[in-house]
Amino acid sequence: MLTIGQFAQIGQVTHRMLRHWDTAGLLVPAHVDRASGYRSYDPSHLHRLHRIVALRQLGFGLAEISLMLEGAADLERLKDLLQARRSDVAAEYELATTRLADVQRRLDLI
């Protein structure tokens, strides 16, 4: 068993994120001490942790991640979610590119 600190360090996340994901039911510790409230994680939870981190980095919300991890989404649904996220990121990129060009235009005027 790993303490929350050890698990957080190995997974490169914060204690706060682990507690938040526990509350959301996304990554529940293997054991919680009733007296102290200390959480302990099984090393086998690292695979799930890495998947959560990867999906968060792609910009997915906790509800979507929960669907993906629990198998509630079939392959077609996963594909749809990823395509929708790709469209969102492309739109964000386009907006950022436009803003960058606007900032450069203003700098050139100065």
Salt bridges, closest charged atoms under 4 A:
ASP22 OD2 - ARG39 NE 2.86
GLU70 OE2 - ARG48 NH2 2.50
GLU92 OE2 - ARG85 NH1 3.72
ASP102 OD1 - ARG105 NH2 3.28
ASP102 OD2 - ARG106 NE 3.16
